[in-house]
Amino acid sequence: MMIKDNRRYYLDLKENARGRFLRVSQTITRGGPRSQIAIPAQGMIEFRDALTDLLEEFGTNDGG
Protein backbone atom coordinates (compact mmCIF):
# COMPACT_ATOMS: atom_id res chain seq x y z
CA MET A 1 0.00 0.00 0.00
CA MET A 2 1.15 3.53 -0.78
CA ILE A 3 -0.30 6.64 0.85
CA LYS A 4 -0.21 10.08 -0.76
CA ASP A 5 -2.22 12.95 0.72
CA ASN A 6 -5.66 11.49 1.49
CA ARG A 7 -5.39 8.68 -1.07
CA ARG A 8 -4.34 5.07 -0.64
CA TYR A 9 -3.08 2.97 -3.53
CA TYR A 10 -2.97 -0.82 -3.55
CA LEU A 11 -1.13 -3.17 -5.93
CA ASP A 12 -2.32 -6.77 -5.65
CA LEU A 13 -1.15 -9.68 -7.77
CA LYS A 14 -4.15 -11.99 -8.22
CA GLU A 15 -5.03 -15.15 -10.09
CA ASN A 16 -8.32 -16.61 -11.24
CA ALA A 17 -9.49 -19.16 -13.81
CA ARG A 18 -8.56 -16.75 -16.62
CA GLY A 19 -4.96 -16.27 -15.41
CA ARG A 20 -2.82 -13.90 -13.39
CA PHE A 21 -3.38 -10.17 -13.26
CA LEU A 22 -2.35 -7.06 -11.36
CA ARG A 23 -5.15 -5.20 -9.62
CA VAL A 24 -4.43 -1.50 -9.04
CA SER A 25 -6.88 0.11 -6.60
CA GLN A 26 -7.32 3.58 -5.15
CA THR A 27 -9.40 4.81 -2.22
CA ILE A 28 -9.84 8.44 -1.28
CA THR A 29 -11.17 8.14 2.28
CA ARG A 30 -11.61 5.24 4.65
CA GLY A 31 -14.77 3.42 3.72
CA GLY A 32 -15.15 5.55 0.59
CA PRO A 33 -15.54 4.30 -2.96
CA ARG A 34 -12.74 2.22 -4.48
CA SER A 35 -11.61 2.67 -8.06
CA GLN A 36 -9.71 -0.18 -9.63
CA ILE A 37 -8.30 -1.55 -12.83
CA ALA A 38 -6.99 -5.00 -13.67
CA ILE A 39 -3.94 -5.48 -15.88
CA PRO A 40 -3.49 -8.98 -17.32
CA ALA A 41 -0.10 -10.63 -16.85
CA GLN A 42 0.58 -10.25 -20.57
CA GLY A 43 0.31 -6.46 -20.22
CA MET A 44 2.45 -5.95 -17.10
CA ILE A 45 5.75 -5.42 -18.92
CA GLU A 46 4.17 -2.87 -21.26
CA PHE A 47 2.58 -1.15 -18.25
CA ARG A 48 5.95 -1.06 -16.44
CA ASP A 49 7.66 0.36 -19.52
CA ALA A 50 5.01 3.08 -19.85
CA LEU A 51 5.45 4.06 -16.18
CA THR A 52 9.23 4.12 -16.60
CA ASP A 53 8.88 6.42 -19.63
CA LEU A 54 6.62 8.77 -17.65
CA LEU A 55 9.05 8.89 -14.73
CA GLU A 56 11.96 9.60 -17.05
CA GLU A 57 10.06 12.37 -18.81
CA PHE A 58 8.45 14.05 -15.81
CA GLY A 59 10.61 12.91 -12.88
CA THR A 60 9.49 11.85 -9.44
CA ASN A 61 9.35 15.25 -7.75
CA ASP A 62 5.73 15.88 -6.81
CA GLY A 63 6.32 19.52 -5.96
CA GLY A 64 5.65 18.95 -2.27
Backbone bond lengths (Angstrom), bond angles and torsions (degrees), N, CA, C in turn:
res aa  C-N    CA-C-N  psi(-1)  N-CA   C-N-CA  omega(-1)  CA-C   N-CA-C  phi
1 M - - - 1.448 - - 1.531 107.89 -
2 M 1.316 114.89 141.17 1.460 122.22 174.77 1.521 107.52 -121.45
3 I 1.323 116.68 141.27 1.463 121.25 178.68 1.519 108.41 -120.61
4 K 1.323 115.90 129.97 1.464 122.63 176.76 1.514 107.37 -140.74
5 D 1.334 116.10 119.47 1.462 122.20 -175.05 1.523 108.22 55.11
6 N 1.315 118.68 -126.43 1.464 120.74 -179.52 1.528 111.97 -100.58
7 R 1.318 117.31 21.59 1.467 121.43 -178.64 1.522 110.77 -114.39
8 R 1.321 114.87 145.18 1.460 121.63 175.05 1.520 107.99 -120.77
9 Y 1.319 114.90 135.29 1.459 121.55 -179.29 1.524 108.66 -118.70
10 Y 1.321 115.75 136.72 1.457 122.00 -178.87 1.521 109.28 -124.11
11 L 1.325 116.60 138.03 1.463 123.27 173.98 1.522 106.56 -121.40
12 D 1.319 117.08 114.48 1.459 121.75 -177.05 1.517 109.97 -125.96
13 L 1.330 116.08 124.35 1.455 121.03 174.30 1.519 107.20 -85.90
14 K 1.322 116.87 122.54 1.463 122.58 -175.24 1.520 109.85 -125.13
15 E 1.318 114.80 167.84 1.461 120.72 175.67 1.517 108.38 -147.94
16 N 1.334 115.46 137.86 1.456 120.92 174.11 1.526 108.00 -137.83
17 A 1.318 117.08 -167.83 1.466 120.94 -177.54 1.527 112.23 -61.96
18 R 1.318 117.33 -23.39 1.470 120.77 -178.87 1.521 112.89 -88.97
19 G 1.332 118.39 -9.08 1.460 121.70 177.98 1.515 112.81 127.98
20 R 1.321 114.69 -171.36 1.468 121.30 179.76 1.520 110.50 -87.06
21 F 1.337 114.03 150.91 1.457 119.56 178.36 1.518 109.61 -157.06
22 L 1.316 115.90 159.36 1.457 122.93 176.11 1.519 107.60 -103.38
23 R 1.323 116.41 124.45 1.459 120.68 176.26 1.524 107.72 -102.07
24 V 1.329 116.26 122.15 1.461 123.10 177.59 1.526 106.72 -109.05
25 S 1.341 116.02 119.05 1.461 121.34 -176.60 1.517 110.36 -123.09
26 Q 1.335 115.07 154.07 1.459 121.70 177.47 1.516 108.67 -138.66
27 T 1.329 116.48 134.98 1.456 121.39 170.63 1.523 107.58 -122.99
28 I 1.322 115.72 147.71 1.461 119.88 -179.44 1.523 110.24 -95.61
29 T 1.308 118.62 -47.08 1.458 122.10 177.34 1.517 108.86 -132.92
30 R 1.309 115.32 158.70 1.465 119.34 -179.69 1.522 109.87 -59.96
31 G 1.321 115.63 127.13 1.445 120.62 -178.98 1.519 113.82 80.08
32 G 1.324 117.10 -0.95 1.458 121.21 -179.97 1.512 111.44 -80.54
33 P 1.311 116.63 -178.57 1.466 120.01 -178.95 1.527 111.32 -65.72
34 R 1.320 115.46 150.44 1.461 122.23 179.81 1.520 107.85 -114.49
35 S 1.316 115.46 128.87 1.464 121.58 173.78 1.517 107.00 -103.51
36 Q 1.325 116.22 139.38 1.456 117.72 -179.17 1.518 111.80 -151.73
37 I 1.332 113.25 153.52 1.455 121.08 172.94 1.519 107.54 -131.48
38 A 1.311 116.36 156.18 1.460 121.93 176.30 1.524 107.94 -119.90
39 I 1.328 115.36 131.57 1.463 121.49 179.47 1.518 107.56 -114.75
40 P 1.329 118.23 116.96 1.465 119.71 -179.58 1.526 110.98 -63.19
41 A 1.323 115.66 153.75 1.470 120.94 -178.38 1.520 111.35 -52.09
42 Q 1.325 117.34 -37.23 1.462 121.01 -178.39 1.526 111.98 -65.07
43 G 1.324 118.23 -19.76 1.459 121.26 -178.26 1.517 114.56 -101.55
44 M 1.338 117.70 -1.82 1.468 120.07 -174.64 1.522 113.25 -66.38
45 I 1.309 118.29 -38.49 1.467 120.17 179.92 1.521 110.18 -66.94
46 E 1.323 116.75 -42.83 1.466 120.37 177.71 1.532 110.36 -63.05
47 F 1.329 117.16 -40.66 1.460 121.97 177.67 1.531 110.29 -62.44
48 R 1.329 117.30 -45.50 1.468 121.78 177.70 1.524 110.89 -59.52
49 D 1.332 116.21 -45.21 1.461 120.27 -179.32 1.529 111.34 -62.85
50 A 1.331 116.90 -39.40 1.465 120.50 178.65 1.530 110.55 -65.45
51 L 1.332 117.63 -41.13 1.465 120.47 177.19 1.523 111.21 -64.53
52 T 1.322 116.64 -41.33 1.463 121.07 178.09 1.522 110.64 -60.35
53 D 1.333 116.90 -44.34 1.465 120.95 178.26 1.528 111.29 -60.42
54 L 1.339 116.67 -42.87 1.465 120.19 178.75 1.524 111.36 -62.95
55 L 1.329 116.84 -43.39 1.464 120.28 179.45 1.518 111.60 -64.71
56 E 1.321 117.06 -38.55 1.459 120.19 178.18 1.523 111.31 -66.74
57 E 1.325 116.44 -38.15 1.461 120.17 -177.90 1.525 112.47 -75.95
58 F 1.322 116.77 -42.78 1.461 120.34 -172.69 1.522 114.04 -108.68
59 G 1.311 118.69 -9.63 1.461 122.00 179.77 1.512 112.42 77.88
60 T 1.325 114.66 -176.98 1.461 120.37 -178.71 1.516 112.50 -111.70
61 N 1.310 118.52 -0.09 1.455 121.71 179.41 1.516 109.25 -74.01
62 D 1.332 116.54 118.73 1.464 120.08 -178.36 1.522 112.78 -91.40
63 G 1.318 117.03 5.84 1.458 119.94 177.37 1.512 113.84 82.20
64 G 1.329 117.38 -1.64 1.458 120.86 -178.21 1.447 110.53 -103.07
